């Protein structure tokens, strides 16, 4: 897992604010693999990419919250 993201493991249900969202759109994902870094935007805010097996979602790293842990 990337050192910029909080501990997120495959199988966890996590949520975060979509990167680039002007309305604070919340994304909730059952993670199917280790997240990876999405880089840092021009304001210096880090993003993390979460995959759910159907697609990927980029969220601000500092908004990631674990809802349910599988292990």
Backbone as JSON Lines, residues from 0, in Angstrom:
{"i":0,"aa":"X","n":[0.84,-1.18,0.0],"ca":[0.0,0.0,0.0],"c":[0.88,1.24,0.0]}
{"i":1,"aa":"X","n":[0.39,2.28,-0.58],"ca":[1.13,3.53,-0.62],"c":[1.29,4.12,0.78]}
{"i":2,"aa":"X","n":[2.39,4.79,1.02],"ca":[2.64,5.36,2.34],"c":[1.83,6.63,2.58]}
{"i":3,"aa":"X","n":[1.1,7.13,1.57],"ca":[0.3,8.33,1.75],"c":[-1.13,8.02,2.18]}
{"i":4,"aa":"X","n":[-1.57,6.79,2.0],"ca":[-2.95,6.42,2.35],"c":[-3.01,5.78,3.72]}
{"i":5,"aa":"X","n":[-4.13,5.98,4.42],"ca":[-4.31,5.25,5.67],"c":[-4.39,3.75,5.37]}
{"i":6,"aa":"X","n":[-4.25,2.92,6.39],"ca":[-4.27,1.48,6.19],"c":[-5.62,1.04,5.63]}
{"i":7,"aa":"X","n":[-5.62,0.63,4.39],"ca":[-6.8,0.11,3.72],"c":[-6.4,-1.21,3.09]}
{"i":8,"aa":"X","n":[-7.2,-2.25,3.35],"ca":[-6.89,-3.58,2.85],"c":[-8.0,-4.06,1.93]}
{"i":9,"aa":"X","n":[-7.67,-4.96,1.01],"ca":[-8.72,-5.54,0.16],"c":[-9.84,-6.12,1.02]}
{"i":10,"aa":"X","n":[-11.07,-5.86,0.62],"ca":[-12.24,-6.33,1.36],"c":[-12.84,-5.29,2.29]}
{"i":11,"aa":"X","n":[-12.1,-4.21,2.56],"ca":[-12.61,-3.15,3.44],"c":[-13.64,-2.28,2.71]}
{"i":12,"aa":"X","n":[-14.6,-1.8,3.45],"ca":[-15.54,-0.79,2.95],"c":[-15.03,0.56,3.44]}
{"i":13,"aa":"X","n":[-14.68,1.44,2.5],"ca":[-14.14,2.74,2.86],"c":[-14.92,3.84,2.14]}
{"i":14,"aa":"X","n":[-14.82,5.05,2.66],"ca":[-15.41,6.18,1.97],"c":[-14.44,7.35,2.0]}
{"i":15,"aa":"X","n":[-14.64,8.25,1.06],"ca":[-13.81,9.45,0.98],"c":[-14.47,10.44,0.04]}
{"i":16,"aa":"X","n":[-13.94,11.64,-0.01],"ca":[-14.45,12.68,-0.89],"c":[-13.75,12.58,-2.24]}
{"i":17,"aa":"X","n":[-14.54,12.55,-3.31],"ca":[-13.99,12.42,-4.66],"c":[-13.03,13.56,-4.95]}
{"i":18,"aa":"X","n":[-11.86,13.22,-5.43],"ca":[-10.85,14.21,-5.78],"c":[-11.37,15.1,-6.89]}
{"i":19,"aa":"X","n":[-11.24,16.4,-6.73],"ca":[-11.72,17.36,-7.72],"c":[-13.17,17.73,-7.56]}
{"i":20,"aa":"X","n":[-13.86,17.13,-6.6],"ca":[-15.27,17.41,-6.38],"c":[-15.48,18.79,-5.78]}
{"i":21,"aa":"X","n":[-16.3,19.58,-6.41],"ca":[-16.6,20.91,-5.86],"c":[-17.77,20.85,-4.88]}
{"i":22,"aa":"X","n":[-18.51,19.75,-4.89],"ca":[-19.68,19.62,-4.02],"c":[-19.45,18.66,-2.87]}
{"i":23,"aa":"X","n":[-18.23,18.16,-2.71],"ca":[-17.94,17.22,-1.63],"c":[-18.59,15.87,-1.83]}
{"i":24,"aa":"X","n":[-18.6,15.4,-3.06],"ca":[-19.22,14.12,-3.38],"c":[-18.52,12.99,-2.65]}
{"i":25,"aa":"X","n":[-19.3,12.25,-1.85],"ca":[-18.76,11.14,-1.07],"c":[-18.82,9.86,-1.89]}
{"i":26,"aa":"X","n":[-17.7,9.12,-1.89],"ca":[-17.59,7.85,-2.61],"c":[-17.44,6.76,-1.57]}
{"i":27,"aa":"X","n":[-18.24,5.7,-1.69],"ca":[-18.14,4.55,-0.78],"c":[-17.8,3.33,-1.62]}
{"i":28,"aa":"X","n":[-16.74,2.6,-1.24],"ca":[-16.19,1.53,-2.08],"c":[-15.83,0.31,-1.23]}
{"i":29,"aa":"X","n":[-16.2,-0.88,-1.73],"ca":[-15.65,-2.13,-1.22],"c":[-14.35,-2.35,-1.98]}
{"i":30,"aa":"X","n":[-13.22,-2.18,-1.32],"ca":[-11.91,-2.21,-1.97],"c":[-11.53,-3.64,-2.33]}
{"i":31,"aa":"X","n":[-11.09,-3.85,-3.59],"ca":[-10.72,-5.21,-4.01],"c":[-9.21,-5.41,-4.13]}
{"i":32,"aa":"X","n":[-8.43,-4.35,-3.95],"ca":[-6.96,-4.46,-4.01],"c":[-6.35,-3.3,-3.23]}
{"i":33,"aa":"X","n":[-5.05,-3.36,-3.01],"ca":[-4.4,-2.27,-2.28],"c":[-4.53,-0.97,-3.05]}
{"i":34,"aa":"X","n":[-4.85,0.11,-2.36],"ca":[-4.94,1.41,-3.03],"c":[-3.55,1.9,-3.43]}
{"i":35,"aa":"X","n":[-3.51,2.86,-4.37],"ca":[-2.24,3.44,-4.78],"c":[-2.37,4.95,-4.87]}
{"i":36,"aa":"X","n":[-1.23,5.6,-4.9],"ca":[-1.2,7.06,-4.9],"c":[-1.76,7.62,-6.2]}
{"i":37,"aa":"X","n":[-2.55,8.67,-6.07],"ca":[-3.08,9.38,-7.22],"c":[-2.31,10.67,-7.47]}
{"i":38,"aa":"X","n":[-1.27,10.9,-6.67],"ca":[-0.46,12.1,-6.83],"c":[-0.94,13.25,-5.96]}
{"i":39,"aa":"X","n":[-0.38,14.41,-6.21],"ca":[-0.7,15.62,-5.45],"c":[-1.16,16.69,-6.43]}
{"i":40,"aa":"X","n":[-2.27,17.36,-6.11],"ca":[-2.78,18.39,-7.03],"c":[-2.03,19.71,-6.86]}
{"i":41,"aa":"X","n":[-2.41,20.71,-7.61],"ca":[-1.7,22.0,-7.6],"c":[-1.83,22.74,-6.27]}
{"i":42,"aa":"X","n":[-2.82,22.37,-5.46],"ca":[-2.96,22.95,-4.13],"c":[-2.21,22.17,-3.06]}
{"i":43,"aa":"X","n":[-1.52,21.12,-3.48],"ca":[-0.74,20.32,-2.55],"c":[-1.53,19.25,-1.82]}
{"i":44,"aa":"X","n":[-2.71,18.92,-2.31],"ca":[-3.55,17.93,-1.66],"c":[-3.36,16.57,-2.32]}
{"i":45,"aa":"X","n":[-3.04,15.55,-1.5],"ca":[-2.77,14.2,-2.0],"c":[-4.07,13.45,-2.29]}
{"i":46,"aa":"X","n":[-4.03,12.59,-3.3],"ca":[-5.16,11.74,-3.65],"c":[-4.72,10.28,-3.62]}
{"i":47,"aa":"X","n":[-5.69,9.41,-3.4],"ca":[-5.47,7.97,-3.4],"c":[-6.48,7.34,-4.33]}
{"i":48,"aa":"X","n":[-6.05,6.33,-5.09],"ca":[-6.92,5.62,-6.01],"c":[-7.42,4.35,-5.33]}
{"i":49,"aa":"X","n":[-8.74,4.18,-5.31],"ca":[-9.38,3.0,-4.74],"c":[-10.04,2.21,-5.87]}
{"i":50,"aa":"X","n":[-9.88,0.9,-5.86],"ca":[-10.49,0.05,-6.89],"c":[-11.54,-0.84,-6.23]}
{"i":51,"aa":"X","n":[-12.68,-1.01,-6.95],"ca":[-13.73,-1.9,-6.44],"c":[-13.95,-3.1,-7.36]}
{"i":52,"aa":"X","n":[-13.06,-3.3,-8.33],"ca":[-13.2,-4.44,-9.24],"c":[-13.98,-4.1,-10.49]}
{"i":53,"aa":"X","n":[-14.76,-3.03,-10.47],"ca":[-15.51,-2.59,-11.64],"c":[-14.94,-1.31,-12.23]}
{"i":54,"aa":"X","n":[-14.21,-0.58,-11.39],"ca":[-13.63,0.68,-11.81],"c":[-12.76,1.23,-10.69]}
{"i":55,"aa":"X","n":[-12.22,2.42,-10.93],"ca":[-11.38,3.06,-9.91],"c":[-11.98,4.41,-9.54]}
{"i":56,"aa":"X","n":[-11.7,4.84,-8.32],"ca":[-12.21,6.09,-7.78],"c":[-11.06,6.82,-7.12]}
{"i":57,"aa":"X","n":[-10.85,8.08,-7.49],"ca":[-9.79,8.86,-6.87],"c":[-10.42,9.75,-5.8]}
{"i":58,"aa":"X","n":[-9.9,9.62,-4.57],"ca":[-10.42,10.39,-3.43],"c":[-9.27,11.12,-2.75]}
{"i":59,"aa":"X","n":[-9.61,12.21,-2.06],"ca":[-8.59,12.91,-1.28],"c":[-8.15,12.0,-0.14]}
{"i":60,"aa":"X","n":[-6.85,11.81,-0.01],"ca":[-6.27,10.9,0.98],"c":[-6.69,11.26,2.4]}
{"i":61,"aa":"X","n":[-6.75,12.56,2.72],"ca":[-7.07,12.97,4.09],"c":[-8.55,12.79,4.45]}
{"i":62,"aa":"X","n":[-9.38,12.33,3.49],"ca":[-10.8,12.11,3.79],"c":[-11.16,10.63,3.89]}
{"i":63,"aa":"X","n":[-10.21,9.74,3.65],"ca":[-10.5,8.31,3.67],"c":[-10.82,7.85,5.09]}
{"i":64,"aa":"X","n":[-11.94,7.13,5.18],"ca":[-12.4,6.61,6.47],"c":[-12.87,5.18,6.26]}
{"i":65,"aa":"X","n":[-12.42,4.27,7.11],"ca":[-12.84,2.88,7.03],"c":[-14.19,2.72,7.71]}
{"i":66,"aa":"X","n":[-15.16,2.19,6.98],"ca":[-16.52,1.96,7.5],"c":[-16.61,0.56,8.1]}
{"i":67,"aa":"X","n":[-16.08,-0.41,7.36],"ca":[-16.12,-1.8,7.81],"c":[-14.84,-2.5,7.39]}
{"i":68,"aa":"X","n":[-14.22,-3.15,8.33],"ca":[-12.97,-3.89,8.06],"c":[-13.29,-5.38,8.01]}
{"i":69,"aa":"X","n":[-12.73,-6.08,7.03],"ca":[-13.03,-7.5,6.86],"c":[-12.17,-8.4,7.73]}
{"i":70,"aa":"X","n":[-10.98,-7.96,8.1],"ca":[-10.07,-8.83,8.87],"c":[-10.12,-8.47,10.32]}
